[in-house]
Structure formats: structure tokens, C-alpha cells
Amino acid sequence: FKCNNDRKQFAVEVSPTSLPQRTPVCIIGNLDISSSMNSIAEVPESQEKSNIMMYQVAVHALKTVVAYMGPEDTFGLVTFGQSATKVIEPTRVTSQTRASINAKLDSITACGRTNLWGGLRSSHEMIRKWGQSNVVPTTVITLTDGQPNEQRPGRGEANALGNLVNSDQRCANVLFHMIGLGYGQSIDSPLLKELSEAGTSCFTYVSDGTLIGTAITSALANASC
């Protein structure tokens, strides 16, 4: 710090310190693969017709997540249509496993109804099993374009998720966050907002495919906090 009293000028020198390493995270993708995800991902005000399906936009978003992750991070994947499937058990993201994860993401197709609760429950089961021996901030990123219409809980998905998270002591050392990324015009935004609140996180509405990158960036920022 230097001061010139005659000219009332100041010069400040700052020596930056090294930034701390980012905290490792576990991210579980909870992906809607119902038949409505075969819809074209329209781009507003574009003169060219898109030939990209909604589920392909979602897959690309999850591949972006995987690209961001390093060998200290963990990625898992659940898909839900008529039923839920644990596609990728929690896996450290190394250069070798990243290729395998991306190959499984690329093989995804969409069909069937929308069993959102099945996807949430399977994601929770995956976290519960993995979290018994791992204490790492964990985020579930749910990507869906519509409304659940299969095997719905009697008192609703948000109430069921809240009870599941709050009553399961085996998840005491796991930070469970639900981030809903909704795109499409028929989505039940109030429901996804309630789900995000039950999972102590946030809901992002994406009106078209061009905004999915911004939503994923926000999700990653929340996951890394």
C-alpha cells in the first residue's frame, strides 16, 4: 500500500493466495425418459426446424455435468418412465469411467408413462446405500418435461419425499438436495417447486432447450456450495 499525499493518489498491491480446492460432490441424475420426451426441442424465433428430441437435450445436460466432474467426484444415474431404473450406480468420474458413463447416457431412449416418484425413490435408495460409507455433499438433479401420471403417492410426491428424507437416519451424513429442471409448457411447476423445497434445494424452469445450459450451471453451483 502506497500513498502520495501531494496528489492524493493511492496505489494498492494485492498478492493473491492460492484458492482452496473444491469440495468433492456426488451428483445423481434423475432423468425422465417417458414418451413425451421424444418431442422436438423447439428453439423460439428460429427459422430452422430443430430435429433434436427433448430427452437428447437432457442427456447432453447430464454429459455437461459429467465433463465438469473430476476424479474426486461421484456420478450416478436413475431413469424413470413407466418404472424407474438404476442405470449407473455411484461411480468416481475418472478419465476411464467418464467414457463409460457417456456411452450409457448416449444409449438412452424414451418411452412409456411418467413415474416421477419411482425416480425420486430410486435416487434416494441409491444415495442411502452409497452414503453409508461416504460423507460427501449429494445432489439429485431431476430433469422432466411434464406431469407425473404413474404410481403417484396418495398424499403427493412432495409429501412423500419430505417424509422419506426426514425419517431416514441412514442418510443423516448425506446432504440430499432436489433440483428440478423443468422444460416444456405442460410441466407442473408448483409440484417441482414443492419437491425442491422438500429436498432443501431449488427449482429452475427452463422454457426452451436453449436455456438448459444456464440451468445446469446453476445446479452445479448449488451442488458445489
Summary of the structure (lengths in Angstrom):
residues: 225
radius of gyration: 20.4
end to end distance: 33.0
largest distance: 77.8
contacts: 715
relative contact order: 0.17
helix: 38%
strand: 22%
